[in-house]
Amino acid sequence: MKSQLLPLVLFTAVLGLLAPGALSAKDASPTKKPALKIDNAPVNDGKSTVVTSYADVVEPVQRAVVSIYSSKTVKQRVVNPMLRQFFGDAAPEQERDSKQEGLGSGVIISDDGYILTNNHVIEGADELKVSLSDEREFTAKVIGADPKTDVAVIKIEAEKLPAITLADSDKLRVGDVVFAVGNPLGVGQTVTMGIVSAKGRNQLRLLENVAGYENFIQTDAAINMGNSGGALVDAKGRLVGVNSAIISPSRGNIGIGFAIPINFAAYVMNSLIATGTVARGYLGVSSETVTADVAEQLGLPKDAKGVAITDITPDSPADKGGLKRTDVILAINDKPVSSLEELRLVVAQMLPDTKVKIKLIREAKELTVEVTLGKLTEKPDELLAGVNVSKLSDEMRKRSGLDPRLNGLIVTEVEETSPYADRLLPGMIIIEIDRVAVTDLNAARQQLIPGRHLLFVNYRGLNRFVTVTVK
């Protein structure tokens, strides 16, 4: 009986509590309904043209996209398994040549044979072959490459080639339809479709090993290995980007692909064609992105966007132009700058000796300062701080009487102030780093991450091991 009466007792108690001040349904004010924006019209209003095919857009693009086949010979030190059985770890190592082959894509940007691609597609290659959509093949030569932007230009000797049309990538909008064209996984030329997922991706750390400049378009158009260097085009078939990388735990497409905006790539391309190098502007400041905490310390609104100067290089363009520590840079030539990465990118895309107007905040007051940019001094041959090297060539081997089979990087200069001056000497040949054969400078740089490393070197005809600690 108790179990049957309990609900009734509780219900009566609740009514008793509510009775003195209880509100009736009439007394309760109705809840205000939210104002909703509703459009009941169908997506296709019957007036817009329904697009059933992009074939006419894609067809000319396919003719302008090429496949690039690279090959290089790599020296490997291996131990004969039979000798290991008899000598164990003391078994002598032998050198063996192996051929590495790579595949990528490229885009014809002029009818006389200039092709735009990625640096990582052609880096370190001994030979480059280009295959056109009509199955013609050509040997290509490298005009120039820039590891810091992953842009490279190669050329084939041909005329009246189908060149692609370039668009203004600054006018791209998130949601725009795009197509990725290339040769993924060697299956043959392939076209995939997607949209622009995001713009201005600059903190991906994809070029961290070379202190590179990132400014990627993100797309969900399928990009896979082999697409690198291929075209990202808009719905009019105009080149808006150069496909460069993906982020994926499986190394396959999961809808997160990245392309270098063509405006950025074209700047690098034109400089490489004209001079073989890339000239970049230089300001001469150390800085950090303004966060809410930094803004509060500097007396700025918490939502302030900009870059705070933390230090200025003496006698630099910034020093000569009157910039001061704690200045907060808001824009350069009316282009907003909201992060350290954006500041670095904007300055690097300007030519040396360019006069720029820097909008900034100093002591809670907004002002504009004019600065003439300098030239960023790159150290293309520097392996470690103060240590310059070059790839060992046949001429160097003959001149120094070296074994023609010897490969590696030869130390050409060691500065007195280098922290490695007591370990590395001019004329020393670096053959291996951590038991991995040295093939080129960029690969060697990537191996020399902070920490302790074992170098196998040849100096004055004798092989020896040298340890270095990279900080």
N, C-alpha and C positions, 0 to 999 in steps of 0.2 A: 504493500500500500504506500509506503514512503516514496518509492520511486515514481509512483503515479501522481502523487500530490505535489512533488517538488516543483515542477514547472509552474503550477498554479500559484504556489506561494511566492516564487520569484517574480512572476508577472504582477501580482497584487502589490508587492513591495515597490516595484518600479513605478507603478501607477501612483502609489502614495507619495513617492518622492517628487514626481513631476507635477502632481495636481496643483499645488499652490501657485506656481509661476509658469505652468505649462503654456506653450504657444499653440494655438489652433492653426489649422491649415490656412485659415483666412488671414491670420495675423502675420504669417511668415512671408517675407518679401521674396519674390522669385529671383533666381540667379540669372544674371545678364548673360545672354548667349554671345560668344565671340563673333566678330564680323569676319566672315570668310570670303576670300576671293575665289569665285567659282566661274569656270569657263566650260560650258557643256558642249561647245562645238567640237566636232571631230578634228583630229590632227590634220587631215587633209580636207581643206575647205571646199574642194572641188574646183578651185580656181588655179591653185599652184600646180606646176608641172610635176608629175610623179616621175622620179628618176628610177629607171629600171635597169640601167647599165652605165658603167663608167668606162666602157671599153675604148671609146674614142679619146678619152682623157689619158688612159694608161698606155695605149699602144705607142705613141711617140716617146714616152718616157722609157719604155722597155728598150727601145733602140739606143738610148743614150746611156744606159747602165751596162757596165762591163763586169766580167769576173777577172780577178787578179790572182795568179798562182805564183807563190814565192817559194824559193828553195835556198838552203844554205848548208854548208858542210860543217859539221861540229866534231871536234876532237873529244874522244872519250877515253878515260883511263880505266881499263878493265883488267881483271885477273882471270887467267885461263883456269877453268874448273879443275882440269887435270893437274895443273901445278899446285893448286890449292890443296889437293888431296895429299900431296907429298910434303909441301912446305908450310901449310897452314896460313896464318896471318903474315908470315914472312915471304909468301909467294910474290915474285916480281910482277909489277903492273905493266901492262902493254897499252900502247895507244892504238885506238881504232877510229877510223873515220865513219861517221854516220850522216846520212842526209836527212835533214828535216824539211818537210814541206808544209806550206800554209795556204789557206784559201781566204779570200776576202772579195769585196766588191769595190767598184769605183763609179764615178759619174763623169762623162765627157762634158767639159765646160767650154770647149772651143772646137771649131771644125777642123783645126790644124793639129789636134792630138793631145791637148792638155787634159789631164784627168785628175779629178779631186778624189782623195781617199783618206783613210786614217793612217797615222804614223805607225800604229801597232800592226797594220797589215803588211807594211813593207820593211819594217825595222830589222836591220841586220841581214837582209837578204843578199845572197850572192847573185841571184838571177830573178828577174820578174817577167812573167808572161801574161799578156792581156788577151782575153778572148771576148770578141764582140758578139752581139746578138745574132749576127749573120754568119757566125762560126769562123770568121777570120781571126787569125792569131798574130800577135806582134810581140816583139821583145821591147820592154819599156826601160827607160832610164829615169833615175830619181832627179827631180829638179831641186827639191828642197823638202825638209821635214821639220816639224816643230813638236817635239815631245810634250811641251808644256800645254799645248791645246789639242794634241792628238790629231793634228792636221798634216797632210802630206800632199805633194803634187808630183805626179809622174808624167812622162810624155812618150807617146809613140809616134813614129814617122808615118803619118798618113794624112790625107787631105779629104775635104768635103765629108767630114764625119757628122753624124746627127748629134748636135750639141743641145743640151737642155737649157731651158729658160729659167733664170733666177728670179725669185720673188723677194719682197721685203718682209723678212721674218719678224721684224718689230711689230708688224700689223697682225700677226697671228693672235687668235683668241682661243682661250680654253673652250673646247667644244667643237672647234673647226674639224671637219673631216680631213683625214690625211691617209696617204698610202705609203707603205714601205716596200721598196723594190730592191732585190738583191739575189744572191745565190746562197741560201741557207743550207748548211750541212752538205753542200755539193750536189744537191738534188737537181739543180738547174734553176734558171731565173724564175723567181716567184714574186707575186704581188699579194700583199696583205693590206687589210683596211682597218682603220680605227679612228680615234679622235685625238686631239691635243688634250692630254690629261692635266698638264701643268706647264708652266714656263719658269725660266730663271732658276732652275735647280742648281745651286752652287755650293752645297755642303755635303755632297755625296762621297767625297774623298776618293774618287775614282782615279785621280791623277796626283794623289798625295805623294807618291814616291819620287816625282819629278818636280814637286812644288808647282803644280800646274794651275791653270785658270779654268774654272768650271762655270758653264752657263748653259745648261742643257734644256732642251725641250723634252718633256716626258710624254710618251704615247703608249696606248695599249695595242697599237698595230703590232702584229706578231713579228718579233725580231729574234733571230737565233744566230748561232755561230756561223760565220760566212756572210752574214748581212753587213758586217762592219765595212764602212766606207761607201755603202750603197745610198740610194736616194730616199729621202722623205719628201713627198710632194703633196701639194694641196689639191683641192677638188678641181683646179684648173690645170693640173699637171705641171705646176711650177715648183722648182726646187726651193724648199723652205729649210731643209736641214740635211746633215750627213749622219746617217745612223752610226752609232759608236759603241754602245754598251747596253747591257741588261743587268738587272739585279734579280737573282734567282738562286734558291738553295739547291736546285737540281741542274744548274747550268743550261736549262731550257727555258723557253718563253712561259712566263706567268702573267703577262700583260703589263710589265713594268720595263719599258725600253726607253733609251735616251738617244737624242740626236743633237749634234752641234748646230746651232742656228746658222743659216747661210750667211747672214750679215757678218757674224763673227768669223766664220770660216773664210769668207771672201777677203776680209781684211788681211788675214794671215796668208792666204793663197797669193794675193797680189804682191805682198812683200817678198814671199819666197820666190816668185817668178822673176821679180825685178832685181833682187839682190842675193837670193839664196839664204837669207836670214830674216829674222823678224825684229824690227826696231820697236821698242816699247818705251812709253813715257815713264818718268821717274819723279816722284814727289819728295820722298825722303822723310817719312814720318813713321813712327810706331803708333799703333792705335788699337782700340777695342770697341766692339759694338756697344752702344748705349743700352743698358738694361734698366729696369725700374729702379734698382738699387743705385746704379751709377747716376741716373737722372736725378735722384733725390740728393745725392752727395754734391752734385753740381748745381743744385737749385733749379732744376728743370721740371716740367710736368712729368708725372710718372709714365705717361703714354708717349713721351718724346721719342722720336726716331732719328738716329744719326750715328756718327762715329766720333768718339772722343780721342783726341790726340794725347798720347801718354809720353811721347818723346820725339825730339826732332834732331835729325842728323846735322851736325855742324856744317855750314857752308853748302847745304843742300838747297834745291829750289824752294822748299818750304821755309827754310831759314831765311833765305834772301827775300822771299815774298812777305815775310812778316807774320807767319803763322806762329802760334804760341801753344805751349802745353796747356791742356784742359780746354782748348778750343773744341767745339763740337761741329763737325762738318755735316751740313744738311744736304747740299747738292753741289754738283760740279757742272757748269754750263747748263744750269736749270734741270739737270738730270738728278732726281732724288737718290740719295745714298743712305741706306738704312742699316748696312752691316759692313763689317770689315771686308768680307768677300766681295761685296759690290764695289767698295772703294778701290780695292786692288784691281778689280776687273776693269772698271771705268778708266782708271789711269793707264793701265797697260794697253788699252785699245787706242790710245792717243799717241801721235808721233812726238818724238823729242822736239823741243823748241816751240811747242804749241802753247799759246797763251790761253789760260783757262780762268774762269771766274768762279771762285769758291764761295758759296754761301755758307755762313757759319754763325754760331752763337758764341759770344765771348762776354763773360760776366753779365749774363741775362740780357744782353743786347744783341740784336741781329745785325750783321754787316756782311759786306761782300769784299773779298780780297782777290786781287789779280796776281796770278803766279805763272811764270814761264817754266814748263816742265823740262827736266833734264833727260838724259838717256840712261835707261836701266842697263847696267853693265852685267852681262851674263858671263858665266864661266863655263863654256861648253865642254871644256876638256878636264874639268876638275872632278876627280874621283872622290877624294876626301879633302877636308879643309887644308888648303895649301899644297895639295898634291895633284899635279896635272899629268895626264897620261894620253897616249894615242894607241890606236890599234897597230899591232906589229905587221908590217908590210913585207913583201918580198924584197923590196929595195933595202929596207932596214936590215933584213937577215943577211943579204949579200955584203952590205957595207960593214956589218959588224962580225961577219964570219960565223953567223949562227946556223945551227942545224935547220935546214929548210922545213923540217916537220914541226918546228917549235911554233906554237901559237899562244896568243895572249895579249895583254896590254903592257906597253913599255912606259915606264915612268920617265917623263920628259923634264919635269921640273918639281923641285920641292922647296918651298919657301922656308926661310930660316925660322920664321915664327910658327910654322906648322907644328901641331902637337904630334905629328907622325914623323918629324924630321930625324928622330933617333932610330926609326925602324925602317923607313923606306928611303931609297937613294936613287938619284937619276941614273938611268941605264938598267935598272932592275926590271925584270920582266915578270909580271904577275900571270901565272899559268892557271892556278885554281884558287877558288875561295871556298873554304869549308868543303873541300874535296869535290867541288863542282867546277867543270871547265869554264874558263872565262871566254865568252864569245864576243861581247861588245860592251861599251861603256855603260849604257843604260841598264843592261842586265846586271853588271857588276855593282852599280849603285843600289839596285833593288836588293841585292844580297847583303850589302853592308848596312844592315839595320843596327840600331844601338845595341851594344853588347860586345862580347869577345869573339874574335874570328881567327881562323887559321888560314894563312896564305901560303901557297906553294909557289916559290919564285925561282927564277934563274938569274944569277948575278955573276958576271964575268965567267960564264961557262959552267958554273957550279949550281946544282939544284939544292935548295934548302927550304926549311919552313920558317915562317915569320908570323908571330902573333900580334894582332893589333886590337885595341879596345876602342870601339866607336862610341862616342858620347852624344 
